[in-house]
Amino acid sequence: MLLRWALIFLVISIVAALFGFGGIAAASAGIAKLLFYIFIALFVLTLVLGLFLGRRLSGH
């Protein structure tokens, strides 16, 4: 039973090493960074629009 789990974790670690040592990790980090900046920009935009439109709709 324990030998089976050891072999399963060995295969998982080999697959993770192949993905980690290849270019996939760097590409994923680049995509994550791009999405982070896009969502920060959308957050600021909706925050500003919400403040201005919220005041206009409430009558102040």
Backbone as CSV, one residue per row, in Angstrom:
resi,resn,N_x,N_y,N_z,CA_x,CA_y,CA_z,C_x,C_y,C_z
1,MET,0.827,-1.202,0.000,0.000,0.000,0.000,0.871,1.265,0.000
2,LEU,1.856,1.304,0.872,2.719,2.487,0.925,3.599,2.596,-0.314
3,LEU,4.011,1.452,-0.851,4.816,1.477,-2.072,4.012,2.035,-3.238
4,ARG,2.739,1.730,-3.264,1.865,2.268,-4.316,1.780,3.787,-4.227
5,TRP,1.600,4.318,-3.009,1.545,5.770,-2.835,2.875,6.425,-3.195
6,ALA,3.968,5.770,-2.854,5.290,6.310,-3.190,5.460,6.400,-4.705
7,LEU,5.004,5.377,-5.424,5.102,5.416,-6.883,4.192,6.488,-7.485
8,ILE,3.008,6.667,-6.920,2.100,7.711,-7.410,2.728,9.089,-7.235
9,PHE,3.309,9.332,-6.053,3.941,10.629,-5.814,5.199,10.812,-6.654
10,LEU,5.885,9.721,-6.975,7.042,9.810,-7.861,6.616,10.274,-9.250
11,VAL,5.552,9.690,-9.762,5.063,10.078,-11.093,4.582,11.528,-11.076
12,ILE,3.868,11.925,-10.027,3.388,13.311,-9.926,4.562,14.279,-9.872
13,SER,5.601,13.943,-9.133,6.752,14.844,-9.027,7.515,14.936,-10.350
14,ILE,7.578,13.844,-11.095,8.254,13.892,-12.394,7.474,14.773,-13.367
15,VAL,6.157,14.639,-13.379,5.329,15.471,-14.258,5.452,16.944,-13.853
16,ALA,5.425,17.214,-12.550,5.566,18.604,-12.084,6.934,19.162,-12.451
17,ALA,7.969,18.360,-12.382,9.305,18.820,-12.754,9.381,19.133,-14.246
18,LEU,8.744,18.307,-15.057,8.750,18.575,-16.504,8.067,19.896,-16.820
19,PHE,6.940,20.160,-16.145,6.251,21.431,-16.376,7.016,22.598,-15.772
20,GLY,7.606,22.398,-14.624,8.315,23.479,-13.937,9.613,23.869,-14.610
21,PHE,10.324,22.878,-15.134,11.612,23.171,-15.736,11.485,23.600,-17.190
22,GLY,10.319,23.419,-17.758,10.101,23.853,-19.135,9.694,25.310,-19.168
23,GLY,9.226,25.749,-20.303,8.825,27.142,-20.453,7.402,27.410,-19.996
24,ILE,6.709,26.364,-19.560,5.310,26.533,-19.187,5.167,27.410,-17.945
25,ALA,6.067,27.260,-16.981,5.983,28.046,-15.752,6.195,29.533,-16.038
26,ALA,7.155,29.851,-16.877,7.413,31.258,-17.206,6.250,31.859,-17.987
27,ALA,5.689,31.086,-18.897,4.553,31.586,-19.671,3.341,31.808,-18.767
28,SER,3.118,30.911,-17.834,1.995,31.059,-16.908,2.178,32.285,-16.018
29,ALA,3.394,32.535,-15.591,3.655,33.712,-14.766,3.426,34.992,-15.561
30,GLY,3.811,35.000,-16.820,3.589,36.174,-17.662,2.111,36.440,-17.878
31,ILE,1.348,35.385,-18.117,-0.097,35.534,-18.305,-0.753,36.015,-17.015
32,ALA,-0.324,35.475,-15.879,-0.888,35.889,-14.594,-0.590,37.364,-14.318
33,LYS,0.597,37.814,-14.666,0.958,39.217,-14.455,0.108,40.129,-15.340
34,LEU,-0.096,39.739,-16.588,-0.921,40.520,-17.504,-2.360,40.607,-17.003
35,LEU,-2.920,39.482,-16.583,-4.292,39.484,-16.066,-4.413,40.323,-14.798
36,PHE,-3.382,40.300,-13.954,-3.388,41.112,-12.745,-3.511,42.593,-13.091
37,TYR,-2.720,43.067,-14.043,-2.770,44.485,-14.420,-4.100,44.846,-15.082
38,ILE,-4.638,43.947,-15.878,-5.929,44.212,-16.512,-7.022,44.350,-15.463
39,PHE,-7.041,43.439,-14.485,-8.086,43.497,-13.468,-7.910,44.676,-12.516
40,ILE,-6.681,45.090,-12.260,-6.469,46.301,-11.452,-7.012,47.519,-12.193
41,ALA,-6.751,47.603,-13.500,-7.252,48.729,-14.291,-8.782,48.721,-14.323
42,LEU,-9.391,47.561,-14.491,-10.852,47.480,-14.488,-11.437,47.843,-13.123
43,PHE,-10.757,47.455,-12.061,-11.218,47.803,-10.721,-11.213,49.307,-10.500
44,VAL,-10.116,49.960,-10.881,-10.023,51.413,-10.712,-11.066,52.109,-11.578
45,LEU,-11.258,51.633,-12.808,-12.239,52.236,-13.703,-13.654,52.123,-13.133
46,THR,-14.022,50.941,-12.665,-15.369,50.784,-12.114,-15.529,51.530,-10.793
47,LEU,-14.460,51.657,-10.033,-14.532,52.428,-8.792,-14.801,53.900,-9.085
48,VAL,-14.080,54.464,-10.049,-14.265,55.875,-10.408,-15.649,56.094,-11.013
49,LEU,-16.050,55.219,-11.929,-17.376,55.354,-12.531,-18.477,55.183,-11.491
50,GLY,-18.287,54.271,-10.562,-19.277,54.074,-9.511,-19.416,55.285,-8.608
51,LEU,-18.296,55.940,-8.326,-18.359,57.139,-7.490,-19.075,58.274,-8.205
52,PHE,-18.729,58.494,-9.485,-19.356,59.606,-10.218,-20.813,59.312,-10.557
53,LEU,-21.104,58.105,-11.037,-22.482,57.784,-11.400,-23.351,57.602,-10.163
54,GLY,-22.770,57.134,-9.083,-23.524,56.991,-7.851,-23.986,58.334,-7.309
55,ARG,-23.115,59.322,-7.392,-23.506,60.658,-6.938,-24.551,61.267,-7.867
56,ARG,-24.394,61.028,-9.163,-25.352,61.582,-10.120,-26.726,60.953,-9.937
57,LEU,-26.779,59.657,-9.687,-28.059,58.981,-9.534,-28.719,59.305,-8.194
58,SER,-27.922,59.597,-7.177,-28.516,59.893,-5.864,-28.947,61.353,-5.749
59,GLY,-28.550,62.201,-6.688,-28.994,63.583,-6.689,-28.083,64.557,-5.971
60,HIS,-26.897,64.148,-5.594,-25.981,65.077,-4.886,-25.148,65.835,-5.856
